[in-house]
């Protein structure tokens, strides 16, 4: 099979300078051009990084947030300032009514959805003596129920060509750190759901994959006290790449899974933790 630029050259039979212009236009085509992406929990941290990278790759992006409106508006402003298209939509992913509104506003602004990134998540570490009903339900409602409801909403709104669901798990489901019983349980559930839904939705040409980051420096990890802690030091000591991650380490993986570059991948869990496993 001839390269696309050769085919165009043969068909157009234009002067050499016109051929060069066409070739440059092909090179400049963005891999997510004309795609629509919904990113949950995208007002800061990993979600914000993913939203901005999807937009840079050509997608129109819906920046979902639960309470941090200022952060979501800042992400939208940065995307639009760089020539992208984005809107912010408030919604609690664990509430069906909010999910319905999220996708209704997405459809009104951009049309059918192509990409869902299930990034919204909460966590709190603590020993078994600190487990409470409220904390259990807080984490499971967002990290597991929210992921299921958002995926349900996306499936209803994907176009005829299917779509890509990208779950954000965590390496905690592999390394099972002390004091993380609830959080690790939610991320273990994400791993399992990724496998189940990849099989269930494959016949609809909907791919479901997961990115499982290691420790990443975000507003959340600063607030939780992980940055500068013994936990960070131990992570850096044991990580083959010798450092914790940044949101820009995760975002390109999401762009890959959102694009046709990963068209033959589903049910995969990509560990993005500098080698921590």
ABEGO torsion letter per residue (X at the ends): XBBAAAAAAAAAGBBAAAAAAAAAAAAABBAABGBBBBBBGAABEAAAAAAAAAAAAGBBBBBBBAABAAAAAAAAAAAAAAGBBBBBBBEBAABAAAAAAAAAAAAAAAEBBABBBBABBBBBBEBAAABBAAAAAAAAAAAAAAAAAAAAAAAAABBAAEBBBBBBBBAAAAAGBBGAAAAAAAAAAAAAAAAAAAAAAAAAGBBBBBBBBBBBBBAAAAAAGABGBAAAAAAAAABAAGBBBBAAAAAAAAAAAABAAAAABBGBBBBBAGGBX
